[in-house]
Amino acid sequence: MLSETTGDFLTLHEIVKEARKKLSNNIWDYLIGGTETETTLKRNRMALDSLAFRPRALRDVSSIDCSGSLLGRKLRIPVALAPIGSLESFEPGGGATAAKAAGEFNVFTILSSVSQPGMEAVAEAAAGPKIFQLYVRGDDAWVDDHVRRAIDSGYDAFCLTVDTAVYSRRERDIAKRFVKPWRQRASGLEFQAGLNWNHVKRLKDKFDIPLVIKGLATGEDAALACEHGVEVVYVSNHGGRQLDHGRGAMDVLPEVVEAVAGRAEIVIDGGFSRGSDIVKAIALGANTVGIGRLVGYGMAAAGREGLVRVLELLEAEMFECMGLLGVTDLGQLDRTYLHPAQPVVLPHVHSAFPLLNLDDQGY
């Protein structure tokens, strides 16, 4: 299952370690950090680590299919590359490099509006399914222009991020007096702060492109999204980088699944670091899992090949997990394969990698 493209990386923690070697302290902290006390970031891992598996025995698992789907597109594994700002900080090709890796492996790439080289250039580089994500920095006409360009560029869906009404205090960056260049140039923040459900209705009424709402953290808002005809409900707390003291994403998922009740597809991100994490999310009712920091690690470690290797290793871990659970495809998973459990490690951005052993500056 694993190719020899970047065979030097046999585990995910080796890729994380290589990324740490390649990145400056400023960019490393930008990648791994959260807001203020980083409680939400840690709860993302706590929520995942608080679920144990209930494996079934004597099931024929001689043929295992790890594939998933989203928006009618079959995916090699049920994964999307989450929209990360400033991808070019990790590798010069930025969003284009991520899109090439996603296309090669056949998973979704979601391009952030604050990643280079921009919407059209990334669309040209993408050979697979793609979504454009927008931070709103202008009026309705400004937003409409971005939607039309996304449609003309062949994006499969349009995504609004809705958990950034107020920009958070990321103290790892503040303590170093480090500000990303796009933040220095940012204007129009009042438009993001002013977003409301009327804007969602207007987009659904005006444009014929599937809409993703990213940053929902309650069943109530998930239900409202469905009432507005949103095709994809995206559960996310921004990787613990916005509201401090929020719930872990996997703690939110059950109520969102209940509220959506099959009316929309569900994507989730927040601390997902291993193939077993992905299996847990699918068992709880998600359709697709977004990976964020893993994208940065893979690109920093070895560019496109490094990111493909991340995806290969996730697939290998999923394959093993599914086989040992006694399931041959993701459709067989449900909550009966999970059980509440006490975590055995303290939650941390890297608690999924106990063998990482970074230096003193690696956190």
C-alpha positions in Angstrom: 0.0 0.0 0.0 2.9 2.4 0.8 4.8 3.6 -2.2 8.6 4.1 -2.3 8.3 7.8 -3.3 9.4 9.1 0.1 10.3 5.7 1.6 12.6 7.3 4.2 9.4 8.3 6.1 8.0 5.1 7.6 5.9 6.8 10.3 4.0 10.1 10.7 6.2 11.2 13.6 9.2 11.1 11.4 7.6 13.6 9.0 6.7 15.9 11.9 10.3 15.7 13.1 11.6 16.6 9.7 9.2 19.5 9.4 10.5 20.8 12.7 14.0 20.8 11.3 13.0 22.7 8.2 10.8 25.4 9.8 11.9 28.6 11.7 10.6 29.0 15.2 8.1 31.6 14.1 6.5 29.4 11.4 6.7 26.3 13.6 4.7 28.1 16.4 2.3 29.5 13.8 1.6 25.9 12.7 1.3 24.2 16.0 -0.1 26.9 18.2 -3.6 27.7 19.5 -5.2 30.7 21.1 -4.4 32.0 24.7 -4.3 29.0 27.0 -4.5 26.5 24.1 -7.3 24.7 26.0 -9.5 24.1 22.9 -6.5 22.7 21.1 -5.8 20.2 23.9 -9.5 19.3 24.1 -9.4 18.3 20.5 -6.9 15.6 21.3 -8.7 14.8 24.6 -12.0 14.1 22.8 -10.3 11.8 20.4 -8.3 10.0 23.0 -11.4 9.5 25.2 -12.8 7.0 22.7 -11.8 3.4 22.7 -12.6 0.8 20.1 -14.9 -2.2 20.5 -13.5 -4.7 17.9 -15.5 -7.6 16.4 -13.8 -10.9 15.8 -14.1 -13.6 13.2 -15.1 -11.3 10.4 -13.7 -11.9 6.9 -11.4 -8.9 6.4 -9.4 -10.3 3.6 -10.5 -7.3 1.4 -10.6 -3.9 2.9 -11.8 -0.7 1.2 -10.8 2.6 2.9 -12.5 4.9 0.3 -15.0 7.5 1.1 -17.0 10.2 -0.7 -18.0 13.8 -0.5 -20.2 15.9 -2.7 -20.6 12.9 -5.1 -16.8 12.5 -5.5 -15.3 9.2 -4.5 -12.2 9.7 -2.5 -9.3 7.2 -1.9 -9.7 7.9 1.9 -12.4 10.2 3.5 -10.0 13.1 3.9 -9.9 16.8 2.9 -6.9 19.1 3.2 -8.3 21.7 5.5 -8.0 25.4 4.4 -4.7 26.7 5.9 -3.7 30.3 5.6 -0.2 31.0 4.3 0.6 27.5 3.0 3.5 29.1 1.2 5.2 29.5 4.6 5.7 25.7 4.6 6.7 25.2 1.0 7.0 27.8 -1.8 4.3 26.3 -4.0 1.7 26.8 -1.3 -1.8 26.0 -2.3 -0.7 24.7 -5.7 1.6 22.1 -4.1 -1.2 21.0 -1.8 -3.6 20.7 -4.7 -1.2 18.6 -6.7 -0.7 16.2 -3.8 -4.4 16.0 -3.2 -5.1 15.3 -6.9 -2.4 12.6 -7.0 -3.9 10.8 -4.0 -7.5 11.7 -4.8 -8.7 13.6 -1.8 -10.3 17.0 -1.6 -8.2 20.1 -1.3 -9.7 23.2 0.3 -7.9 26.4 -0.6 -7.9 29.2 1.9 -8.4 32.7 0.5 -5.3 33.8 2.4 -3.0 31.2 0.8 -1.0 31.8 -2.4 -0.8 31.5 -5.4 -4.5 32.2 -5.4 -7.8 30.8 -6.7 -7.1 30.5 -10.4 -3.5 29.3 -10.2 -4.5 26.6 -7.7 -7.4 25.5 -9.9 -4.9 25.1 -12.8 -2.6 22.9 -10.6 -5.4 20.8 -9.2 -6.1 17.4 -10.8 -8.7 16.3 -8.3 -11.7 17.6 -6.3 -11.3 21.1 -4.8 -13.2 23.6 -2.7 -12.5 27.4 -2.3 -12.8 28.8 1.2 -13.4 32.5 1.8 -12.7 34.9 4.6 -15.1 37.8 3.9 -13.2 41.1 3.6 -15.7 43.1 1.4 -19.3 43.7 0.6 -21.8 41.5 -1.2 -20.4 42.5 -4.6 -16.9 41.5 -3.4 -18.2 38.1 -2.2 -20.2 37.6 -5.4 -17.0 38.1 -7.4 -15.2 35.4 -5.5 -18.1 33.0 -5.9 -18.3 33.6 -9.7 -14.5 33.1 -10.0 -14.7 29.9 -8.1 -17.5 28.6 -10.3 -15.6 29.6 -13.5 -12.5 27.9 -12.1 -14.2 24.6 -11.6 -14.3 24.4 -7.9 -16.7 21.7 -6.6 -18.0 23.9 -3.7 -17.7 27.2 -2.0 -16.9 27.5 1.7 -17.5 30.3 4.2 -15.6 30.2 7.4 -17.8 31.5 10.2 -15.8 31.2 13.4 -13.5 34.2 12.9 -15.9 37.1 13.6 -13.2 38.3 16.0 -9.6 37.5 15.4 -8.0 35.5 18.3 -4.9 36.2 20.4 -2.4 33.5 19.5 0.1 34.1 22.2 2.9 32.0 20.7 2.9 34.5 17.8 2.3 37.6 20.0 5.2 36.7 22.4 7.6 36.7 19.5 6.0 39.8 18.0 5.4 37.7 14.9 2.7 38.7 12.5 2.0 36.9 9.2 2.3 39.3 6.1 -1.3 38.8 5.1 -2.4 39.8 8.6 -0.4 43.0 8.3 -2.2 43.8 5.1 -5.7 42.7 6.3 -8.5 45.1 6.0 -12.3 44.8 5.9 -12.5 42.7 9.1 -15.8 44.3 9.8 -17.4 42.4 6.9 -16.4 39.0 8.5 -17.7 40.3 11.9 -21.0 41.2 10.2 -21.7 37.8 8.6 -25.1 36.3 9.5 -27.6 33.8 8.2 -29.1 36.4 5.7 -25.8 36.2 3.9 -26.0 32.5 3.7 -29.6 32.7 2.3 -28.5 35.3 -0.3 -25.7 33.0 -1.5 -27.9 30.0 -1.7 -30.6 32.0 -3.6 -28.2 33.5 -6.0 -25.6 30.9 -6.9 -25.8 27.3 -8.1 -22.7 25.8 -6.3 -22.7 23.6 -3.2 -22.1 25.7 0.0 -19.9 24.6 2.9 -20.3 26.4 6.2 -17.1 25.9 8.2 -16.7 26.6 11.9 -20.0 25.2 13.3 -19.8 24.0 16.9 -23.4 23.3 18.0 -26.3 21.2 16.9 -28.5 24.4 16.8 -26.3 26.0 14.2 -26.0 22.8 12.2 -29.8 22.6 12.1 -30.0 26.2 10.9 -27.4 25.5 8.2 -29.6 22.6 6.9 -32.7 24.9 7.0 -30.8 27.3 4.7 -30.0 24.5 2.2 -26.3 24.2 3.1 -24.9 21.1 1.5 -21.9 20.5 3.9 -21.8 21.3 7.6 -18.2 21.6 8.6 -17.6 21.0 12.4 -14.5 22.9 13.4 -13.1 25.1 16.2 -10.3 26.3 13.9 -7.9 23.7 15.4 -8.1 25.5 18.7 -6.9 28.7 17.2 -10.0 30.9 17.7 -12.3 30.5 20.8 -10.4 29.4 23.9 -12.0 27.0 26.3 -14.2 25.5 23.5 -15.2 21.8 23.3 -13.2 19.3 21.4 -14.4 18.8 17.9 -15.3 15.1 18.5 -17.3 16.1 21.6 -19.4 18.3 19.3 -19.9 15.8 16.5 -22.7 13.6 18.0 -25.1 16.5 18.5 -24.4 17.8 15.0 -25.0 14.4 13.4 -28.4 14.3 15.3 -29.3 17.8 14.3 -28.4 17.3 10.6 -30.3 14.0 10.5 -29.0 13.2 7.0 -30.0 16.6 5.4 -26.3 17.5 4.7 -22.9 15.9 4.6 -20.6 16.5 7.6 -16.9 17.3 7.6 -15.0 17.6 10.8 -11.5 18.8 11.7 -9.6 19.5 14.9 -6.6 17.5 16.1 -6.9 14.6 13.7 -3.5 13.1 13.5 -3.8 9.3 12.9 -5.7 6.9 10.8 -7.5 5.6 13.8 -8.7 9.2 14.5 -10.4 9.2 11.0 -12.0 5.9 11.7 -13.5 7.2 15.0 -15.0 10.2 13.2 -16.6 8.1 10.5 -18.0 5.8 13.2 -19.6 8.8 14.9 -21.3 9.9 11.7 -18.9 12.2 9.8 -18.5 11.8 6.1 -15.0 13.3 5.7 -12.2 14.4 8.0 -10.2 17.6 7.5 -6.5 17.5 8.3 -4.7 20.7 8.9 -1.4 20.6 10.8 -0.5 17.3 9.0 -0.6 19.2 5.7 1.9 21.7 7.0 4.2 18.9 8.3 4.1 17.0 5.1 4.8 20.0 2.9 7.6 21.4 5.1 9.2 18.0 5.3 9.3 17.1 1.6 6.9 19.3 -0.4 4.3 17.5 -2.6 5.9 14.1 -2.0 5.9 14.7 1.8 2.2 15.5 1.7 1.4 12.4 -0.4 3.4 10.4 2.1 1.3 11.7 5.0 -1.8 10.5 3.1 -0.3 7.1 2.4 0.5 6.6 6.0 -2.9 7.7 7.1 -4.4 5.2 4.6 -2.1 2.4 6.0 -3.2 3.2 9.6 -6.8 3.2 8.6 -6.4 -0.1 6.8 -4.9 -1.7 9.9 -7.5 -0.2 12.2 -10.4 -1.3 10.1 -9.1 -4.8 9.7 -8.6 -5.2 13.4 -12.1 -3.8 14.1 -13.6 -6.4 11.8 -14.9 -4.1 9.1 -14.2 -4.1 5.4 -15.6 -0.7 4.4 -16.4 2.5 6.2 -20.2 2.1 5.7 -20.1 -0.7 8.3 -18.9 1.6 11.1 -21.2 3.0 13.7 -21.2 4.0 17.3 -21.2 0.4 18.5 -17.5 0.2 17.5 -16.7 2.9 20.1 -16.7 3.1 23.9 -15.9 5.9 26.3 -12.4 5.6 27.9 -10.0 7.4 30.0 -7.1 8.9 28.0 -3.7 7.5 28.9 -1.7 10.6 27.9 -2.0 14.2 28.7 -3.6 16.0 25.6 -1.2 18.1 23.6 -0.8 19.1 20.0 1.6 16.2 19.5 0.2 13.7 22.0 -0.7 11.4 19.1 3.1 11.0 18.5 4.7 9.6 21.7 7.9 8.8 19.9 8.4 12.2 18.4 11.1 13.3 20.9 11.6 16.9 19.6 14.3 19.1 21.0 13.6 21.7 23.6 12.2 24.1 21.1 9.9 21.6 19.5 7.2 21.7 22.2 
